[in-house]
Amino acid sequence: MARVAAAQATFDDGFEGRLTQFDTPAGVWDFIGLQFPNQSVTTSSSAAKRGLAGLRTVDNHRDAGADSQVVLGRNTTGSGTQYLRAWWRVTASNGVPANISFLMTQGNTSIGTLAETKWNPSTNEVLLVCFDRNGTFFNPSGRVRVPPDGGFHLVELAVQNLGSAGATCSSAFDGAERARQNIDHTGTMYRNVLVGPVYGETEWTGVMEYDDFAASPAPMASRLTLTPTAVTLGDCAPVTIQARSSFTTALAPVVTATAVTVRLDGGAVFLDAQCQQPLSTATTLAAGATTLQVAVRVVRPTGVSVFLDADDLVSSTQALVVMVRDGGVDAGSFDGGADGGNDVDAGADAGTVDGGGDGGVDDGGRAPADAGQGDGPDAGGAVTPPTADAGLGVDGPGAGEFVVGCGCVAPPNGLLLLAVGWWWKRRARRR
């Protein structure tokens, strides 16, 4: 596994080669601690989460009269902060109740241990245990039940502000911080880290496996998020995939080159900002990187999710809010659709108000042949030839129109036509 720059991690090991610094070629660990027969610490292909191999710790020794340890250790010295991470699983266990430490940070105090994650084989619970500079024991709330499914889980441990009275001890599980404890570590330094089961006088036997261990003075990535979380239907939308720590909301670098698979339920993912190159296989976050740029195009308006999967980070699902673009220019007072921001606009005024181009209110059409009752002032009455209004309402006279008295309008020569008709009828009677 490719090593990351020293500025980002003190050391890391994907367990692909030798273990200790005394091997040829040399590994990164300083010692293997075994106490009894039937105990071993080795690499194995069947213990790998990714790559070719992982670490296997085996304890088949049953002796309730003595403490036991099957560990791999690395000597580190410093103050300030120490973060640890590793993928961990239990592949064999006789289920005997015990509090087994499996990831530890030790210091220069008389008690030795600063922080450790423990596992109980009878309840399948993982918990955090911390010690202050005087050896006072703390067990903060935040137990996590780990189902015996044989899968790997990302376990992280952190001691912060060592050397001060305001130190903290915390743990995270599968990308989320689970427990934290404030402790006094005035004058304390970290000394070494241990991976593997360490426990008291019990009859437990079993197998623990690890992969992709890392230690760093700064937070390391454990999970992925995506931003923005709102896109427009049908648009090519650039988005940023972000690597983050379990212990902070800030961006955090990945330890090694990490394969990332992005899948969009309800659309497609692209490598370029123009949505021309489909992302059909995994892409890579380089060692030390914190972000990855892709683009998405959503093709349905609801129920859209992005699935983020990485071989050295916790998988996650991000729901997307889909906004629907307005369907047209509103030609009248009221829109045919609800148009609440996400609804499709019905287009050029499909509603009941303003049926046409006439400038009046509630107007059913354009004069001539004005079809509406209860019209406002007709804005287009000056028409040649003028035509009487067919409605009975409050239409005021337009230019070139006047009121006849029946609630309608007529041209100026309308009175002459009525007089001629009256005269013709009287002449006919005389005959």
Residue, then its C-alpha position, 0 to 999 in steps of 0.5 A: m500500500a502506498r505510504v502517505a507523506a510524513a506530514q500527514a501520518t506518523f506511519d501506516d501499514g496495510f500489512e502487505g509485507r513484513l511486520t517488524q523493523f527486524d525483518t527483511p525487507a523491514g516493516v514498520w512495527d517495533f515488536i510482537g508481544l506473545q506470552f504463551p504457546n498457541q498464540s501468533v501474529t501473522t499476515s494472511s490473505s484471508a485477513a485482508k479488507r483490501g489489497l493482498a493481506g491483512l493482520r491476523t492475531v490468534d490466541n488459542h491458549r486457555d489459562a485463566g490464571a494469567d493475563s494474556q496478550v497477542v499484540l503488534g506494537r510501535n514505539t512512538t514518543g510525543s505530546g499533543t495529539q495522537y490519532l489511531r485508526a484500523w479496520w477490525r473484525v473478530t472471526a473466531s470467539n468462544g464467547v467467554p465474557a471478558n473485557i478485551s482491549f484491541l486498540m491501545t495508546q500507552g504513555n509514560t504514566s505509571i499506569g501505562t495505558l492512556a486510552e483503549t477500545k475494549w470488546n466484550p465477547s459475551t455481549n458483542e459491545v465495544l466501549l472506550v476506557c481512559f486513564d488520567r495521569n494518576g491512573t484514575f479509570f474512566n468509562p464514558s458512555g457510548r457503547v456500540r453493539v457489533p453484530p457478529d456478521g464477520g464484517f470489518h469495522l473502522v475503529e478509531l482512538a484519539v488522545q488530544n492535548l496530552g501534556s495539559a490538564g485539558a486533555t481528552c480521550s475519545s473513540a469512534f466507530d464506523g465513521a462517527e464519534r461514540a464516546r469522549q472523556n475530559i481527563d487531566h494529562t499534565g506532564t503526560m506523553y504518548r509512548n507506544v501503540l498496540v494492536g491485538p487482544v490484551y486481556g485479564e485472567t479469562e478463558w477466552t480464545g479467538v481470532m482478531e483481524y486488522d487491515d490498514f492501520a495508521a497513526s497521525p498527529a492530525p485527524m485522518a479521513s474516515r467517511l465521505t460527504l457530498t456538496p451541494t445537496a440540491v441540484t436542478l432536474g436535468d442540469c449538469a451539476p458539478v459536485t464535490i466529494q469530501a473526505r472527513s474525520s470522525f472527530t471533527t467536521a473539517l476536511a481530513p486527508v485520506v491515509t493512502a490512495t483510496a478507490v471511490t465508487v459513486r453511484l446515483d440512483g435517479g441519474a448518472v455521474f460524470l468525471d467532467a463538469q460538462c457531463q461528457q465522460p460517464l464515471s462507470t468505474a471507481t475513481t481514486l482519491a490520492a494519498g493526502a487528498t481531501t476532495l474529489q470533483v465529479a458532476v451529476r445529472v438527475v433525471r427524476p424529481t424525487g427519491v434521488s440518492v448518491f451512494l459513496d463507497a470507498d475501500d478505506l473509508v466508511s460507505s455512506t448515502q446522501a439524499l439529494v433535493v431536486m429542484v424543477r426548473d420553471g416551465g415558461v413565461d407567465a403571461g397573466s396575473f395567475d400561474g396555472g401551476a402552484d409554482g411553490g418553488n419546486d413545482v413545474d410551471a404550466g407555461a403561458d398562463a393555463g389558468t382561468v384569469d386573462g384568457g387572451g391579449d386584451g389589456g382588461v382584467d378578467d377579459g375573455g378576448r380581444a375587441p372586436a367581439d369582446a366575449g367577457q361579462g364583467d370586463g374592466p375598461d376595454a383597452g382595445g376598443a378603437v377598432t375598425p370597423p367598430t363592433a358592439d360589445a356582446g357582454l352585459g357588464v361594466d365595460g366602459p366606452g372605448a375610443g369611438e364608442f358610446v353607451v346605447g342604454c342596454g348595457c352595451v356600446a354602439p357606433p355614432n350612426g346607430l341612432l340614425l338607423l333606429a329612426v329610419g326603422w321607425w319611419w318605415k314602419r309608420r309609412a307601411r301602416r298608412r298604406 
